[in-house]
Amino acid sequence: MTTAGPFIKYGSNVVEFCARYGTHYVDITGEVDWNREMIYKWDATAQATGAKIISFCGHDCIPWDLTVLKLEQLMEQNDASESLEKVDIVDDIWGGISGGTIDTALHSIEHGKKPPTYTVDPFVKQRDGSKSPYKFKDKNPSFVGRQTDGRFASQWTAPFFMAAINAQVIKRSHATRKRSETSSANDENHRVLSYSETQLKPDFKTAVVDFFQFVLGVTALLNPLTAKPVKNILPKPGEGPSRSNMERGYLTVSGIATGSKQTQVESVMYFPRDAGYRDTARMLSESALSLALEESKLPVEGGGFFTPANGMGDVLLNRLCQTGTKFASRIVIKSNGDLKSKL
């Protein structure tokens, strides 16, 4: 269990030795390119030694990865012949930011290198090395907008800065998920998942102001003339939100999914404290305990690199719900047009 980022600076050797010596591993990285590189280098080794290597075990990206998993499960439980085709997520979040998160982002900006060219993208590589037939469309918005339907109809939203990372992890979960032989997702016509994620805002003004504040902040960090003074006022590694602020934080992830027969299912997942820090510590701890204490109940056997949803699934969600997280899901519209609520 490791929290020492940026992981591209401090994490590679830890992953290597865990893979080599059959030691299970979890972390809280949000660095998708680094994770790709680790999969490419060490997945075969981890499969051979039995090490389960699971990254993204915090705010990046457990809430969203588990949400999509549960929406797909409910869709198939309702009708095994229907597959998940579209997921729309609305986030309601309040929390702070730490120097470690900023340092990771800055390191990526300042020292980022062009990702290597892979024969098969490690995020869509199956355990046998072949490319997954399951495809993914990232439909995350690039500007503020207004919700047009559902329970958030007429409310304003803005892009969520972590949505691109969440989308990549969900892409990998979709590509590598173990499905039953009777699942309709095995039909070549039902293998594409479209994903969209936005952040809820109280009104149009707030949505626009928050959006441009973020854009201008990133621009200032990229500009050599303004980068240094901006860095001087930002939290340093080891600094972050106060305990009282973390206690006041929260995260609500609301998902609505549409199936191949137009059935709609929805879910809500709630974290009662700052999900980026206070509840990230809980997510990481419960991930480690899932591997240490309940390995026989996990949805996968053997070693390798897994996402939180595919590697731990319901075992992790149950542990989170026993320690403070709230989760509920229901069928909203059945394929024959009848309304149905099944919490």
ABEGO torsion letter per residue (X at the ends): XBABOBAAAAAAAAAAAAAAAGBBBBBABABAAAAAAAAAAAAAAAAAAGBBBBBGABAOAAAAAAAAAAAAAAAAAABAABBBABBBBBBBBBBBBBAAAAAAAAAAAAABBBBBBBABBAAABBAAGBBBABBBBBABBABBBBBABEAABGBBBBBBAAAAAAAAAAAAAAAABBBBAABAAABAAAABBBBBBBBBBABAAAAAAAAAAAAAAAAAAABAAAAAAAAAABBBBGBBBBAAAAAABBBBBBBBBBBAAGBBBBBBBBBABBAAAAAAAAAAAAAAAAAAAAAAABABBEBEBBBAAAAAEAAAAAAAAAAGBBBBBBBABBAAGBBBBBX
